[in-house]
Amino acid sequence: MRSLARLDASGVLYHIMGRGIEKRKIFLNDDQGNAFLSHLAALTKDESMAIHVRAALPNPIQLI
């Protein structure tokens, strides 16, 4: 079943998760994980959003 669209409200916390298909690794090495975190840091430079907690493990990824 498809998810319904969620509201985008200012000041609300979101829990974002990502997992590899069939429990496979998302990042095959540290360089890929570090590149992901660098891109994520670039998204927060304008301070329109903040990431409070992050876990970028080989599988899964969790952001709050």
ChimeraX attribute file (.defattr): number of C-alpha atoms within 10 A of each C-alpha:
attribute: neighborCount
match mode: 1-to-1
recipient: residues
	/A:1	3
	/A:2	4
	/A:3	5
	/A:4	6
	/A:5	6
	/A:6	6
	/A:7	7
	/A:8	8
	/A:9	7
	/A:10	8
	/A:11	7
	/A:12	7
	/A:13	12
	/A:14	10
	/A:15	8
	/A:16	10
	/A:17	11
	/A:18	12
	/A:19	15
	/A:20	13
	/A:21	9
	/A:22	6
	/A:23	10
	/A:24	12
	/A:25	14
	/A:26	18
	/A:27	19
	/A:28	11
	/A:29	10
	/A:30	11
	/A:31	10
	/A:32	13
	/A:33	16
	/A:34	13
	/A:35	12
	/A:36	14
	/A:37	15
	/A:38	11
	/A:39	10
	/A:40	13
	/A:41	12
	/A:42	11
	/A:43	14
	/A:44	12
	/A:45	10
	/A:46	8
	/A:47	9
	/A:48	8
	/A:49	11
	/A:50	13
	/A:51	14
	/A:52	8
	/A:53	9
	/A:54	13
	/A:55	13
	/A:56	16
	/A:57	14
	/A:58	18
	/A:59	17
	/A:60	16
	/A:61	17
	/A:62	15
	/A:63	15
	/A:64	13
